[in-house]
Amino acid sequence: MLPYRDSRITYIALGIFFLIVAAYAYYEARGLLFGPSIMVSSEITQVYDPFVTIKGRAERIASLSMNGNIISVTEDGVFEEPYLLNPGYNRVVLEASDKYGRTRSRTIEIVYTPSTGSGQAPTTETAPAASATDSTSSTSSGQASSTPVAN
C-alpha cells in the first residue's frame, strides 16, 4: 500500500495550495500587468487665483514629472506640487514611468481668469475649462493607446 492515499482531503488541500500560489503570482505581477497609474482630482474648472496646488496619488511608479520637472512622491505615492498659472488657458502634464519603461501621462487643463480690480470675480465663463485626459504608452512593446477619462 502506498503511503499517500487518494482522498478527497488531499485533492482539496492541493487545490487550495495552487489557488494561493496563483493569487500570490497575480499580486506580484500587478506592476507588470497594469503599469503605472496617476490619480488626480480634476474638478478645477475655472480659477481666479494664480496659485494652485496639484495633488494626487501615483501607484507603481519609478519616477513622476510635472511639465518635464521631476516631482517628489511619498512612499505611499502621494504628491502635492504648487503651480503658478498664467492668465488664460493652462495645461499641466503629469507623466509617470515604471521600472519596466512604460509611461502614463495625465493632462489637466485649467483656465485662470485674473480678478478685476474691484475684488469680485467676473460672473461669465467663456469656455468649459477643466478636463483631464489619460494616455498610456509602452516603449517595450511598441504599442500606444490614448483614452479620455471621464471625471
Secondary structure as UniProt FT lines:
FT   HELIX           8..28
FT   HELIX           30..34
FT   STRAND          37..40
FT   STRAND          46..47
FT   STRAND          51..59
FT   STRAND          63..66
FT   TURN            67..68
FT   STRAND          69..70
FT   TURN            75..76
FT   STRAND          78..84
FT   STRAND          88..97
FT   TURN            99..100
FT   STRAND          102..112
FT   TURN            117..118
FT   STRAND          131..138
FT   TURN            139..141
FT   STRAND          144..148
//
